[in-house]
Amino acid sequence: MAEEYSKLSFEDAIARLEAVVRELEGGGLSLEKALELFAEGIELSRVCSQNLAAAEQRIAILTRDEGGAAVLKEIDSLPGA
């Protein structure tokens, strides 16, 4: 199951996670079904977290160099990042 979710886009994973939460909040589930959905939600949460971490690494911050020209710097190349 984990491999199946790792191929999802962030948008697809978050949409499925929201559906899982709605289903759990709706109640009326057997304990087994609720535990199954909970486990699915945890895995989807991990996928979303990994996607966000990967996106954060790619974020570029617009800065100015000594000459005043606009330059793109990767966030992980900044001090303290």
C-alpha positions in Angstrom: 0.0 0.0 0.0 2.8 2.4 0.8 4.3 2.1 -2.6 0.9 2.8 -4.2 0.6 6.1 -2.3 4.1 7.2 -2.9 3.2 7.7 -6.6 0.3 10.1 -5.8 0.7 13.8 -6.4 0.4 16.0 -3.3 -3.1 17.1 -4.5 -4.3 13.6 -5.0 -2.9 12.5 -1.6 -4.4 15.4 0.3 -7.8 14.9 -1.5 -7.8 11.2 -0.5 -6.7 12.1 3.1 -9.6 14.6 3.3 -12.0 11.8 2.2 -10.6 9.4 4.8 -11.1 12.0 7.5 -14.7 12.7 6.4 -15.4 9.0 6.5 -13.9 8.6 9.9 -15.7 11.6 11.3 -19.0 10.3 9.8 -19.0 7.5 12.2 -21.0 4.3 11.8 -17.9 2.3 10.9 -16.9 -1.0 12.3 -13.8 -1.0 14.4 -11.9 -2.9 11.8 -12.9 -0.5 9.0 -12.0 2.5 11.2 -8.6 1.1 11.9 -8.0 0.4 8.2 -9.0 4.0 7.3 -6.8 5.3 10.1 -3.8 3.4 8.8 -4.5 4.7 5.3 -4.7 8.2 6.7 -1.3 7.9 8.4 0.3 6.7 5.2 -1.3 9.5 3.2 -0.1 12.0 5.8 3.4 10.7 5.4 3.2 11.1 1.6 1.9 14.6 1.9 4.7 15.5 4.4 7.4 14.0 2.0 5.9 16.0 -0.9 6.0 19.2 1.1 9.5 18.6 2.2 10.6 18.0 -1.4 8.9 21.2 -2.5 10.5 23.2 0.2 13.9 22.1 -1.0 13.1 23.4 -4.4 11.8 26.8 -3.4 13.9 29.6 -4.7 14.1 33.0 -3.0 14.6 36.1 -5.0 17.5 38.2 -3.7 19.7 40.9 -4.9 23.4 40.6 -5.4 26.0 43.3 -4.7 25.3 45.0 -8.0 21.6 45.2 -7.3 20.7 42.5 -9.9 17.9 40.1 -9.1 19.2 36.6 -8.5 17.5 33.3 -7.7 19.0 31.4 -4.8 17.9 27.9 -3.7 16.6 27.9 -0.2 19.0 25.2 0.9 22.0 27.4 -0.2 21.0 30.2 2.2 22.7 30.6 5.6 20.7 29.0 8.4 18.5 27.0 5.9 
